[in-house]
């Protein structure tokens, strides 16, 4: 039976969660990233509302009541004591404290500081609403849509950067670099991400396969073994087929890695190592492209770290593949001098 350890930052300290048979044995709530981690990367940590939205589906009922009250009244903690807030949410003060810890704050006071910081980014409630996002409407102008998209995509990249644990990424990349067999599992939109990573790793000499069909994926997972790596990609962390394939690979002896937006999801619980991507969902469906850009950032970093492990081999493989396809590209059009003497 293998131990599985995950790490999260709570307050100013490091909290370790060890797993046996995919069950947490320490701690009921897992914090997502905090301002401490954001300071390390010189980026913004996710705001309070973003944290709540990300973890709300996994919250117990009592904690969810606190979350829903704050979503409806985002400034309430600035004026209410912890007891008053608990009364308004129909729960106990201890539950409010548990809620704070679950979303990455050491207690109620740090939560209030976080909300004040979020509000400090703007000077009016309208700006606060724009910061936390809204669904677009049929009467929004193209300029408004473009502005919302830029804000969403930029925020996603910043939050993803803040959430990246470079020590975990480095460990995973080293294991991939020496692995005789790497499987990547993903279904639906995540299948495209799996294929993207597979293509990049394969080009630098890593024996990598991407699987989206569960029967084929389970077959490959079953022949994994010690020294191999299996990666499951799922935004929600609850895709059943991805869970099944990653679990099978783990039973066969592979190092299992979860890439997900939800650090408390079944996929994160299942895996030996987890990479959390921060996704800011605000449009018609959760699988919007801003989410994909955050995930692609993580995959790109993982690919570069793997390439660094054997830089000479990676460079030689890329050069060889580039030469192989070069004859299939049309040459650049020659630039003809203009009669006025200015280049065309």
Secondary structure in CASP SS format (residue, H / E / C, confidence):
PFRMAT SS
TARGET T0000
AUTHOR 0000-0000-0000
METHOD secondary structure of the structure
MODEL  1
X C 1.00
X C 1.00
X E 1.00
X E 1.00
X E 1.00
X E 1.00
X E 1.00
X E 1.00
X E 1.00
X E 1.00
X C 1.00
X C 1.00
X E 1.00
X E 1.00
X E 1.00
X E 1.00
X E 1.00
X E 1.00
X E 1.00
X E 1.00
X C 1.00
X C 1.00
X E 1.00
X E 1.00
X C 1.00
X C 1.00
X C 1.00
X C 1.00
X C 1.00
X C 1.00
X C 1.00
X C 1.00
X C 1.00
X C 1.00
X H 1.00
X H 1.00
X H 1.00
X H 1.00
X H 1.00
X H 1.00
X H 1.00
X C 1.00
X C 1.00
X C 1.00
X C 1.00
X C 1.00
X C 1.00
X H 1.00
X H 1.00
X H 1.00
X H 1.00
X H 1.00
X H 1.00
X H 1.00
X H 1.00
X H 1.00
X H 1.00
X H 1.00
X C 1.00
X C 1.00
X H 1.00
X H 1.00
X H 1.00
X H 1.00
X H 1.00
X H 1.00
X H 1.00
X H 1.00
X H 1.00
X H 1.00
X H 1.00
X H 1.00
X C 1.00
X C 1.00
X C 1.00
X H 1.00
X H 1.00
X H 1.00
X H 1.00
X C 1.00
X C 1.00
X H 1.00
X H 1.00
X H 1.00
X H 1.00
X H 1.00
X H 1.00
X H 1.00
X H 1.00
X C 1.00
X C 1.00
X C 1.00
X H 1.00
X H 1.00
X H 1.00
X H 1.00
X H 1.00
X H 1.00
X H 1.00
X H 1.00
X H 1.00
X H 1.00
X C 1.00
X C 1.00
X C 1.00
X C 1.00
X C 1.00
X H 1.00
X H 1.00
X H 1.00
X H 1.00
X H 1.00
X H 1.00
X H 1.00
X H 1.00
X H 1.00
X H 1.00
X H 1.00
X H 1.00
X H 1.00
X C 1.00
X C 1.00
X C 1.00
X C 1.00
X H 1.00
X H 1.00
X H 1.00
X H 1.00
X H 1.00
X H 1.00
X H 1.00
X H 1.00
X C 1.00
X C 1.00
X C 1.00
X C 1.00
X C 1.00
X C 1.00
X C 1.00
X C 1.00
X C 1.00
X H 1.00
X H 1.00
X H 1.00
X H 1.00
X H 1.00
X H 1.00
X H 1.00
X H 1.00
X H 1.00
X H 1.00
X H 1.00
X H 1.00
X H 1.00
X H 1.00
X H 1.00
X H 1.00
X H 1.00
X H 1.00
X H 1.00
X H 1.00
X H 1.00
X H 1.00
X C 1.00
X C 1.00
X H 1.00
X H 1.00
X H 1.00
X H 1.00
X H 1.00
X H 1.00
X H 1.00
X H 1.00
X H 1.00
X H 1.00
X H 1.00
X H 1.00
X C 1.00
X C 1.00
X C 1.00
X C 1.00
X E 1.00
X E 1.00
X E 1.00
X E 1.00
X C 1.00
X C 1.00
X C 1.00
X H 1.00
X H 1.00
X H 1.00
X H 1.00
X H 1.00
X H 1.00
X H 1.00
X H 1.00
X H 1.00
X H 1.00
X H 1.00
X H 1.00
X H 1.00
X H 1.00
X H 1.00
X C 1.00
X C 1.00
X C 1.00
X C 1.00
X E 1.00
X E 1.00
X E 1.00
X E 1.00
X C 1.00
X C 1.00
X H 1.00
X H 1.00
X H 1.00
X H 1.00
X H 1.00
X H 1.00
X H 1.00
X H 1.00
X H 1.00
X C 1.00
X C 1.00
X C 1.00
X C 1.00
X C 1.00
X C 1.00
X E 1.00
X E 1.00
X E 1.00
X E 1.00
X E 1.00
X C 1.00
X C 1.00
X C 1.00
X C 1.00
X C 1.00
X C 1.00
X H 1.00
X H 1.00
X H 1.00
X H 1.00
X H 1.00
X H 1.00
X H 1.00
X H 1.00
X H 1.00
X H 1.00
X H 1.00
X H 1.00
X C 1.00
X C 1.00
X C 1.00
X E 1.00
X E 1.00
X E 1.00
X E 1.00
X E 1.00
X E 1.00
X C 1.00
X C 1.00
X C 1.00
X C 1.00
X C 1.00
X H 1.00
X H 1.00
X H 1.00
X H 1.00
X H 1.00
X C 1.00
X C 1.00
X E 1.00
X E 1.00
X E 1.00
X E 1.00
X C 1.00
X C 1.00
X C 1.00
X C 1.00
X C 1.00
X C 1.00
X C 1.00
X C 1.00
X C 1.00
X C 1.00
X C 1.00
X C 1.00
X H 1.00
X H 1.00
X H 1.00
X H 1.00
X H 1.00
X H 1.00
X H 1.00
X H 1.00
X H 1.00
X H 1.00
X H 1.00
X H 1.00
X H 1.00
X H 1.00
X H 1.00
X H 1.00
X H 1.00
X H 1.00
X H 1.00
X H 1.00
X H 1.00
X C 1.00
X H 1.00
X H 1.00
X H 1.00
X H 1.00
X H 1.00
X H 1.00
X H 1.00
X H 1.00
X H 1.00
X H 1.00
X H 1.00
X H 1.00
X H 1.00
X H 1.00
X H 1.00
X H 1.00
X C 1.00
X C 1.00
X C 1.00
X C 1.00
X C 1.00
X C 1.00
X C 1.00
X C 1.00
X C 1.00
X C 1.00
X E 1.00
X C 1.00
X C 1.00
X C 1.00
X C 1.00
X C 1.00
X E 1.00
X C 1.00
END
